[in-house]
Amino acid sequence: MVLGAALLGLGPPPQPSIWAVPGAVISTGSAVTIFCRAPPGVIRVCLIHYVPDGNWFDCTPQGAQEVFEFSLKNMTHRNAGFYYCDYFNGSEWSQNNDKLELVVTESREQLHNSLENFIRLIMAIIILLGLGALLLHAWKSRREPMGPSGALS
């Protein structure tokens, strides 16, 4: 009944549904496809991403269908966040839509590389501390007198 009322202009249009494949949690550099399902008769769907300086959006070409597909490639942390679909049914845009939170994580390879880099950093610090201690010891030994023979009697 709600759909019929919306089509007659007696209420807001129904919400589109939104989902992601392979899922809402993906690793950096990978691709994701976001799908929006709208009721029959919809002629335009836009995917909107909340971003700090405004909204990013991508709209499909006009044409009636029920499932709309948006492919996003080479995902980064900047692509993470909330997405939602808006559709136009010929007379009005949908409202109060479901949101999809897309989470972009580091891949296992990136985590492994981060750990390796951390170990290298620790080793470099240990080597630098050792060299600093040797230089300090050498500097102190040059400034000290050569023993009791250097003293005046």
C-alpha positions as CSV (number, residue, x, y, z in Angstrom):
1,M,0.0,0.0,0.0
2,V,2.9,2.4,0.7
3,L,4.3,1.9,-2.8
4,G,0.9,2.5,-4.3
5,A,0.5,5.7,-2.2
6,A,4.0,6.9,-3.2
7,L,3.3,6.3,-6.9
8,L,0.0,8.3,-6.5
9,G,2.0,11.1,-4.9
10,L,0.3,10.5,-1.4
11,G,3.5,9.9,0.5
12,P,7.3,9.7,0.1
13,P,8.7,7.2,-2.3
14,P,10.0,3.9,-0.7
15,Q,13.7,3.7,0.3
16,P,16.1,2.0,-2.1
17,S,18.3,-0.7,-0.6
18,I,22.1,-0.7,-0.8
19,W,24.8,-3.3,-0.5
20,A,28.4,-4.0,-1.4
21,V,30.2,-6.9,-3.0
22,P,32.5,-8.5,-1.9
23,G,31.3,-6.8,1.3
24,A,31.4,-3.5,3.3
25,V,34.9,-4.2,4.7
26,I,37.6,-4.3,2.0
27,S,41.4,-3.9,1.9
28,T,43.3,-1.0,0.4
29,G,43.8,-1.2,-3.3
30,S,41.0,-3.6,-3.9
31,A,37.8,-3.0,-5.8
32,V,34.2,-3.0,-4.6
33,T,30.8,-2.9,-6.4
34,I,28.0,-1.1,-4.7
35,F,24.5,-2.0,-5.7
36,C,21.3,0.0,-5.3
37,R,17.9,-1.6,-5.7
38,A,15.0,0.8,-6.5
39,P,11.3,0.1,-7.1
40,P,10.0,-0.4,-10.6
41,G,9.7,2.6,-12.7
42,V,12.8,4.4,-11.4
43,I,14.6,6.2,-14.2
44,R,17.7,7.6,-12.4
45,V,19.8,6.5,-9.4
46,C,22.7,8.3,-7.8
47,L,25.3,6.9,-5.4
48,I,26.3,9.5,-2.9
49,H,29.3,9.4,-0.6
50,Y,29.6,11.7,2.4
51,V,33.0,13.4,2.3
52,P,34.4,16.2,4.6
53,D,34.2,19.0,2.0
54,G,30.8,18.1,0.5
55,N,29.2,15.1,-1.1
56,W,30.7,13.0,-3.9
57,F,28.2,11.3,-6.2
58,D,27.9,9.2,-9.4
59,C,24.6,8.9,-11.3
60,T,23.6,6.2,-13.7
61,P,22.5,7.0,-17.2
62,Q,18.7,7.3,-17.4
63,G,16.8,4.2,-18.1
64,A,14.4,2.0,-16.2
65,Q,15.8,-0.9,-14.2
66,E,15.6,-2.2,-10.7
67,V,19.2,-2.8,-9.7
68,F,21.9,-0.3,-10.4
69,E,25.6,-1.1,-10.2
70,F,28.5,1.2,-9.3
71,S,32.1,-0.1,-9.5
72,L,34.8,1.5,-7.5
73,K,38.4,0.5,-8.1
74,N,41.7,0.9,-6.2
75,M,40.0,1.8,-2.9
76,T,41.9,3.9,-0.3
77,H,41.0,5.2,3.2
78,R,39.7,8.3,1.5
79,N,36.9,6.1,-0.1
80,A,35.8,4.8,3.3
81,G,32.7,6.2,4.9
82,F,29.0,6.4,4.4
83,Y,27.3,5.8,1.0
84,Y,23.6,6.0,0.1
85,C,21.5,5.8,-3.0
86,D,19.0,8.3,-4.2
87,Y,16.6,7.7,-7.0
88,F,14.3,9.7,-9.2
89,N,11.0,8.1,-10.2
90,G,10.0,10.8,-12.7
91,S,8.4,13.2,-10.3
92,E,10.4,13.2,-7.0
93,W,13.6,12.0,-5.4
94,S,13.7,9.4,-2.7
95,Q,14.3,10.4,1.0
96,N,15.6,9.0,4.2
97,N,17.6,6.3,2.5
98,D,19.5,3.4,4.1
99,K,23.2,4.0,4.5
100,L,26.1,1.7,3.8
101,E,29.3,2.2,5.9
102,L,32.3,1.1,3.7
103,V,35.4,0.3,5.8
104,V,38.8,0.2,4.0
105,T,41.5,-1.7,5.9
106,E,45.2,-2.4,5.3
107,S,45.8,-5.6,3.5
108,R,47.9,-8.4,5.2
109,E,50.8,-7.6,2.9
110,Q,50.7,-3.9,4.0
111,L,50.6,-4.9,7.7
112,H,53.5,-7.3,7.1
113,N,55.5,-4.5,5.4
114,S,54.6,-2.1,8.3
115,L,55.9,-4.6,10.8
116,E,59.1,-5.2,8.8
117,N,59.7,-1.4,8.6
118,F,59.1,-1.1,12.4
119,I,61.7,-3.7,13.0
120,R,64.2,-2.0,10.7
121,L,63.6,1.3,12.5
122,I,64.2,-0.3,15.9
123,M,67.5,-1.9,14.6
124,A,68.6,1.5,13.2
125,I,68.0,3.2,16.6
126,I,69.9,0.5,18.4
127,I,72.9,0.8,16.0
128,L,72.8,4.6,16.3
129,L,72.7,4.5,20.1
130,G,75.7,2.0,20.0
131,L,77.7,4.3,17.7
132,G,76.8,7.3,19.9
133,A,78.1,5.5,23.0
134,L,81.4,4.6,21.2
135,L,81.9,8.2,20.0
136,L,81.2,9.5,23.5
137,H,83.7,7.1,25.0
138,A,86.4,8.0,22.4
139,W,85.8,11.8,23.0
140,K,86.0,11.4,26.8
141,S,89.3,9.3,26.6
142,R,90.9,12.1,24.5
143,R,90.1,14.8,27.0
144,E,91.3,12.8,30.1
145,P,95.0,13.1,31.2
146,M,97.2,10.1,30.4
147,G,97.5,8.8,33.9
148,P,99.6,9.8,37.0
149,S,102.8,10.6,35.0
150,G,101.1,13.7,33.6
151,A,100.6,15.2,37.2
152,L,103.1,17.7,38.6
153,S,105.1,16.6,41.7
